């Protein structure tokens, strides 16, 4: 077992996952280019919007948007691993999970 806190992905990590140099802000369409986190899933991010306090950022397929916090979306929980953790084996699927040590 590995004891750690679970959270949601912050917006800046979604932006950093794009290798497009034009991905600089949350409203930049280029952030979906070459971004492994932009996929067909609708999921929440950890950050709320500074302009509208009742809105939260989420990934809508392959783009970033904000919507009312009362809307429906999935979550993609994340954990932070120590720099000492090593991947032993696995593909990260249900039938072949990651084994770390």
Order of alpha helices (4+ residues) and beta strands (2+ residues): beta-alpha-beta-beta-beta-beta-beta-beta
